[in-house]
Amino acid sequence: MKLSDIRRIGIAGGGTMGFGIGTNFALWGYPVIIYDLNDRILARTRQRIKKALKILVDEGMISEKKAAETSRRIRLTDDINRLGETNFITEAIVERLSDKQEIFNRLDKICPPETIIVSNTSSLVLSDIAKGVKRQAKIALTHYFDPPHFVPGVEVAKGPGTSDETFNITYDLMKKVNKVPVKVLKEQSGYLLNSIQYAMTTEAQKLWAEGFASAEDIEKGIEATFGFRSPHEGPMMHNDLAGIWKWPKDVLEKRAQRVLSAADLSDAAKKKLAAQIASGKPWFVDPDHFEEAVESRDREYARRLKDLYWGKIE
């Protein structure tokens, strides 16, 4: 298989990550099919795509014509079998292992043998997700960072059975759609960049829980000193804007367990932090104005992306 053999992209999951991943592929010329469970979810997916393209137009990065062309390249469906028409599929559903295993095995059955299937997981490992999948040589990981249509970096990682051909095609495909791919040569929970990011997040939350500083001062200090690395958001605000607080209760509880297992905390601080993570409440963002907060963040990211990486697409 060659990069030129990838002609149509599939996205399994049209939520926070999937809609942006699909939009980015379509922006750079690929026809895209986005699958999700029902019309209600897909209507929200279409709204998100429309808003993402409007921001790019408003910021002078693409023309109205380019936005319309991009939108026309994207088809939405609640029929998972339509993904069998694609050559490269990105799974971007909720971070629940059983759900990811189910959809990977289903895709393995309905897709042609040459189709590459990748996961966008941020915390699970590919060898667990693809357990039972026959096409082990044709699976990989592409971990995007929220918002995926603006943040340029993408981790590209192997599973134990991933072929070099699949790994290299996936890497080259990320470059073709104007991403900045980073090769990750081993798998572990969090992979490369989230392991680094989690270390900062865990330490910040630990210091808050132990009473060293308020969440506001921790955020202010990180934003004011890390500068280029995190010019718009610290770790608590990042959790807010990524919508982590809206995850299902069981997924939040497992996230709390992972954070606490990695943190050296007093019993009181563990209880305090576990309650905050499992509460389903944001640190700073008003839940009633979540979309406005995300749009403000996205416009900031779009301007930075324009200045540093893209210029204007014609």
VOKE-124510 format. One record per residue (C-alpha): x, y, z. Coordinates in pm, whole numbers, padded with zeros to 5 digits, always signed. Example, Ala and Ser with C-alpha at 12.3 -4.5 7.8 and 13.67 -1.06 7.14 Angstrom:
# VOKE-124510
+01230-00450+00780+01367-00106+00714
END
This chain:
# VOKE-124510
+00000+00000+00000+00111+00355-00079+00004+00695+00048-00164+00757-00286-00392+00458-00221-00564+00652+00057-00848+00828-00123-01131+00846+00133-01114+00897+00510-01345+00747+00771-01405+00882+01123-01573+00670+01389-01718+00919+01635-01828+01274+01556-01780+01428+01901-01523+01669+02044-01230+01512+01859-01388+01333+01564-01555+01634+01404-01227+01831+01411-01018+01543+01278-01266+01495+00994-01274+01869+00921-00895+01881+00894-00884+01592+00645-01159+01752+00435-00988+02092+00447-00685+01943+00276-00882+01772+00001-00995+01430+00130-01355+01309+00107-01459+01216+00462-01732+00995+00610-01809+01058+00977-02005+00789+01160-02189+00824+01489-02481+00656+01662-02781+00870+01566-02908+01181+01388-02913+01388+01708-02539+01342+01760-02467+01395+01392-02665+01721+01388-02433+01846+01662-02135+01725+01457-02253+01930+01158-02294+02239+01378-01941+02201+01508-01799+02163+01157-01986+02475+01044-01854+02678+01338-01495+02556+01287-01501+02660+00921-01659+02996+01005-01374+03071+01245-01119+02994+00973-01303+03224+00733-01343+03500+00994-00971+03488+01070-00880+03520+00703-00725+03172+00677-00960+03031+00412-01215+03177+00173-01591+03124+00184-01546+02911-00128-01287+02691+00045-01515+02650+00346-01805+02543+00124-01584+02296-00064-01460+02151+00265-01813+02112+00398-01924+01933+00081-01646+01678+00120-01787+01562+00455-02071+01311+00474-02237+01210+00801-02392+00870+00865-02539+00653+01139-02459+00341+00934-02121+00206+01042-02102-00007+00728-02038+00311+00527-01692+00322+00685-01615+00011+00483-01592+00243+00181-01286+00422+00323-00911+00351+00312-00806+00508+00644-01026+00520+00955-00969+00716+01276-01153+00591+01584-01241+00885+01810-01507+00760+02051-01526+00784+02431-01222+00666+02632-01387+00339+02740-01182+00030+02656-01476-00206+02596-01638+00038+02351-01313+00089+02160-01250-00287+02143-01600-00343+02010-01575-00085+01734-01222-00190+01632-01333-00551+01593-01643-00446+01405-01442-00229+01167-01198-00517+01119-01487-00727+00985-01653-00471+00756-01346-00303+00603-01133-00426+00314-00805-00591+00424-00592-00296+00309-00779-00035+00517-00570+00118+00796-00752+00165+01128-00606+00403+01387-00714+00517+01732-00707+00867+01874-00688+00738+02232-00518+00965+02483-00489+00722+02774-00540+00361+02661-00289+00149+02470-00334+00025+02116-00254-00340+02195-00549-00349+02439-00787-00162+02209-00711-00388+01910-00724-00715+02102-00872-00979+01872-00833-00767+01558-00692-00972+01270-00522-00687+01080-00255-00618+01344-00015-00494+01075-00274-00236+00963-00344-00060+01293-00175+00242+01449-00234+00540+01676-00273+00905+01578-00322+01105+01895-00447+01455+01817-00466+01733+02074-00785+01929+02140-00893+02119+01934-00764+01879+01667-00837+02102+01367-00618+02380+01514-00341+02219+01722-00078+02111+01465+00099+01835+01659-00009+01469+01631+00154+01167+01793+00194+00870+01559+00254+00541+01741+00279+00170+01670+00114-00130+01824+00324-00445+01873+00217-00578+01531+00207-00254+01332+00407-00283+01012+00668-00025+00916+00467+00038+00601+00155+00130+00801+00356+00339+01044+00527+00536+00768+00210+00584+00559+00028+00714+00867+00314+00953+00942+00325+01077+00583-00054+01119+00576-00035+01349+00879+00222+01562+00697+00004+01571+00386-00284+01724+00585-00048+01986+00729-00003+01834+01073+00327+01810+01262+00362+01436+01332+00578+01305+01616+00689+00939+01599+00636+00743+01922+00827+00416+01922+00683+00247+02232+00335+00221+02379+00234+00312+02730-00073+00475+02881-00054+00842+02785+00214+00764+02526+00472+01045+02493+00324+01392+02516+00034+01314+02747+00281+01150+02985+00465+01482+02997+00141+01679+03014-00006+01452+03285+00304+01504+03499+00243+01879+03494-00131+01839+03549-00087+01594+03836+00166+01815+04010-00053+02125+03970-00359+01945+04109-00153+01798+04393-00031+02142+04496-00386+02279+04481-00522+01988+04686-00249+02030+04948-00331+02399+04981-00012+02550+04837-00205+02791+04615-00548+02856+04471-00643+02714+04132-00651+03072+04004-00292+03142+04113-00167+02809+03978-00325+02889+03639-00190+03245+03644+00161+03130+03729+00172+02866+03457+00030+03099+03192+00269+03379+03286+00588+03168+03294+00548+02880+03047+00460+03132+02780+00487+02976+02440+00412+02624+02562+00083+02713+02719-00014+03067+02622-00389+03020+02644-00461+02765+02916-00319+02591+03221-00406+02229+03308-00732+02299+03493-00867+02528+03221-00755+02273+02962-00971+02008+03131-01262+02253+03122-01229+02345+02755-01164+01984+02647-01502+01897+02803-01351+01629+03028-01596+01726+03304-01879+01615+03072-01746+01260+03030-01966+00970+03153-01951+00913+03528-01777+00575+03506-01507+00718+03277-01452+01013+03515-01420+00775+03809-01155+00571+03625-00972+00892+03536-00975+00988+03904-00828+00649+03993-00545+00692+03739-00462+01042+03862-00465+00938+04229-00250+00631+04166+00017+00857+04015-00004+01123+04285+00177+01133+04620-00103+01283+04830-00228+01288+05185-00553+01101+05248-00743+01429+05280-00598+01562+04958-00679+01237+04774-01040+01262+04886-01058+01627+04781-00905+01568+04439-01109+01253+04369-01428+01443+04449-01333+01726+04213-01247+01495+03921-01553+01273+03968-01790+01567+04025-01849+01632+03658-01798+02004+03721-01550+02237+03547-01289+02435+03736-01357+02776+03582-01590+02764+03281-01959+02835+03333-02132+02523+03195-02406+02744+03049-02143+02934+02848-01920+02643+02754-01960+02689+02378-01868+03058+02402-01556+02970+02603-01455+02706+02347-01510+02948+02058-01294+03211+02228-01020+02948+02272-01057+02832+01913-01021+03184+01775-00703+03231+01977-00569+02901+01844-00670+02985+01487-00477+03314+01497-00171+03140+01640-00195+02860+01383-00220+03117+01104+00085+03308+01226+00309+03008+01297+00213+02732+01055-00041+02796+00786-00066+03141+00642-00371+03140+00413-00501+02839+00220-00615+02912-00133
END
